[in-house]
């Protein structure tokens, strides 16, 4: 693809990864992934959470093994964690009982580097990343930003060829993450670290555009690379410049396009559809925000991200929720409300619930299925396990639970069904059971007041 | 070198002693001398039948206390060793996990005191002509009271090491050995230290109970506080009992100051994040140790040697990749199935064997009778836990919601839990005899005398951890009286209360063996119950009946755990967590 930079550090072709569901079915997380990290480049991997990008990162780190395809590091097949690859974790993953110095030395100690050399190298890394004076501190004495600096020092002290960054800035506040990002890029651009290539997993589009030479966009179910966008702007990049904004816009557009592939509007989704992580309350407020000025029903996604102050990851789940329910359409980095979306934004709470329920039954097969089962069963209730088992035909155990939980939140909001936490039973809402023998449909007049 | 001159050098320890050393080193030497002296006394020649001279003179008590304390220390060391090996194997080797964990579950519910007379014969045979055999039997009894909960704690810690730390360890290529010492054990330290404390606190009870051992019709009395008390009871010497109580209090205090304060303060650094407002534990001894320069240098010396030499043992690995990390040993699927069949077969065979043994030796009618005894003791345990809860929950909440009082009384309650309640038995016996009280009812409180404190201090801990904003909210809504207890306080403290109640219940079962059959001089009081049955069988040296009694008690305890406590625990864990 983008081979102008020298030899390949990491070379993946046709990589596949499957996990077993509890009832021994296979679920494919990654399929046919081709990827190449060349010397001298920073590559960012963007995708929704759950798209398998973390799994891919761990395959490259040698922490887990792929089921198919080849993974080469400097031309050699990967058989375990490679000596030249270091990783920085989202949660820092520092050892709380070791001081900063001991944390940084740990990897060297494991390699049996003699004590004196170990200390000098650790000291060097600590100074390099701006932690001088904190050698004797324990991680819990440090702020989040300083902790992640330890994470970086610990990775850099190994003098890695390849640095794998697993959302290293997402647990930090905006200001801190910007500073740390800037410091890392400075070290990289001035070649003060021996690292030859960096792979960054992120869900923050601006972060990716400001750092990477190349952005890969990942789609889910199963995860694969959908787009490859080179960025040739010189660093440091001015995030306010028109060119920068344009690239951000373009990436947003591609992300929404990717979000639609597989479950494009109009294409039927199944019971196993993975509901996005989008609480009904948030969906409603996002709809309102888009409906109101200045957007008036049509918003540019980066602008919307700024107004809502939500992380990109959360926003894409909300967009997907609105889209799949038929309240909005997405195209080229923009979101448009549909007529029913506008009506929803203008309606009062009771009407909203009714509209939500209507859209649920029409658009989400799982919702319709649950409702149908409850209506048919005597007593109008059913245990959650029943639906969990059905979902597990399509999803892993954890994911099935998450989806059902989300479904229950949506169903409760729309008054479609109710759920008892203590007994684990789904049931029809009480006021409906009384007129169940009637026509089942509530007279609209009763709700308007 | 880019070393900053103002930065302390962490590498080369300074050896010159400082003034802290002057304080610490005499203390350390004194401890070592006592250890050596007491240790030498443990291995003197001894033949069964020769009585060991014991005297009720209080001036002997410090020596007896030393002997008892050493037994405790030896048992603790054994428990630690056992824990490290057993828990690690169970956590790392899947095939063994299936066997080791159920066994541990059973061991935990076995009444230890019933054991003593069975094991002592074996230990005496192991060291003929030496006191060490009897010592080992006593140490073993204390060990069995300490080891299981420590092992469970380490096992569950090893199973819950955070995934990102495991990945970091893999990424930095720690060997399994390094991983254990650098990641897994440190992660387990806070839980382990807490459980050690619980173990020692329960251990005093068994120190007192295990020093006077009856074997083949005669009683061997090891020099120690427990034997001193047994002697005092036989001689109806109330003053001596008083002295013994003082001595035990001293022993508990020494253990607390020299061992647990420093350990708890040290373990704090292994915790992930200290919560704001949480008291950081302190210990004068730990501060002393950390400031004493020469002592520090001596402590780091072995570490440095280890460091130097371990590098020589294995050449530096130059290959580009490391071995893929994974479980230590996984059996192939077919072998795993065979293993399962073997295990089930062994369990079935053991069951049949025990069935025949009991049937041949004691008969089925007796089994039925023993079950009835079990029911009697169960009723006692349940009623007493309920009564103790009624008293201590309100008291604990009252204390726990007053931070300043709580801090002082928390320590007192822990101290009381460590106090061996069997020291108070003579007093109760005298009262019962004096006022002709019903033995079946009035010996019962003895069972819970020592264990009720677990309820109290867990409730205090739970109540002092109530979030301030929840308390404010309750006040703001005007919650008061029963409504406040029902809707706020009781659910909020339930998880901690449960921890206390489970410990108290387990301890009470054990205590039933010494409390359903008590004596004062020639007076013997006996209640109807499983504890008295086992105690009688033990005194008579009747092995089949001991075995039957222990097995039935085991069954009752396990049933109670499984069907009552575990269920409640699940509810607490799922619904009443404050986070």
Boltz contact constraints between the chains, C-beta under 6 A:
constraints:
  - contact:
      token1: [A, 63]
      token2: [B, 167]
      max_distance: 6.0
  - contact:
      token1: [A, 63]
      token2: [B, 170]
      max_distance: 6.0
  - contact:
      token1: [A, 79]
      token2: [B, 321]
      max_distance: 6.0
  - contact:
      token1: [A, 80]
      token2: [B, 321]
      max_distance: 6.0
  - contact:
      token1: [A, 80]
      token2: [B, 322]
      max_distance: 6.0
  - contact:
      token1: [A, 80]
      token2: [B, 323]
      max_distance: 6.0
  - contact:
      token1: [A, 80]
      token2: [B, 324]
      max_distance: 6.0
  - contact:
      token1: [A, 81]
      token2: [B, 170]
      max_distance: 6.0
  - contact:
      token1: [A, 81]
      token2: [B, 171]
      max_distance: 6.0
  - contact:
      token1: [A, 81]
      token2: [B, 322]
      max_distance: 6.0
  - contact:
      token1: [A, 82]
      token2: [B, 320]
      max_distance: 6.0
  - contact:
      token1: [A, 82]
      token2: [B, 321]
      max_distance: 6.0
  - contact:
      token1: [A, 83]
      token2: [B, 320]
      max_distance: 6.0
  - contact:
      token1: [A, 87]
      token2: [B, 171]
      max_distance: 6.0
  - contact:
      token1: [A, 89]
      token2: [B, 164]
      max_distance: 6.0
  - contact:
      token1: [A, 91]
      token2: [B, 164]
      max_distance: 6.0
  - contact:
      token1: [A, 93]
      token2: [B, 164]
      max_distance: 6.0
  - contact:
      token1: [A, 93]
      token2: [B, 165]
      max_distance: 6.0
  - contact:
      token1: [A, 93]
      token2: [B, 168]
      max_distance: 6.0
  - contact:
      token1: [A, 96]
      token2: [B, 272]
      max_distance: 6.0
  - contact:
      token1: [A, 97]
      token2: [B, 186]
      max_distance: 6.0
  - contact:
      token1: [A, 97]
      token2: [B, 269]
      max_distance: 6.0
  - contact:
      token1: [A, 97]
      token2: [B, 270]
      max_distance: 6.0
  - contact:
      token1: [A, 106]
      token2: [B, 172]
      max_distance: 6.0
  - contact:
      token1: [A, 107]
      token2: [B, 172]
      max_distance: 6.0
  - contact:
      token1: [A, 110]
      token2: [B, 172]
      max_distance: 6.0
  - contact:
      token1: [A, 110]
      token2: [B, 173]
      max_distance: 6.0
  - contact:
      token1: [A, 110]
      token2: [B, 174]
      max_distance: 6.0
  - contact:
      token1: [A, 110]
      token2: [B, 178]
      max_distance: 6.0
  - contact:
      token1: [A, 112]
      token2: [B, 311]
      max_distance: 6.0
  - contact:
      token1: [A, 112]
      token2: [B, 316]
      max_distance: 6.0
  - contact:
      token1: [A, 119]
      token2: [B, 11]
      max_distance: 6.0
  - contact:
      token1: [A, 140]
      token2: [B, 273]
      max_distance: 6.0
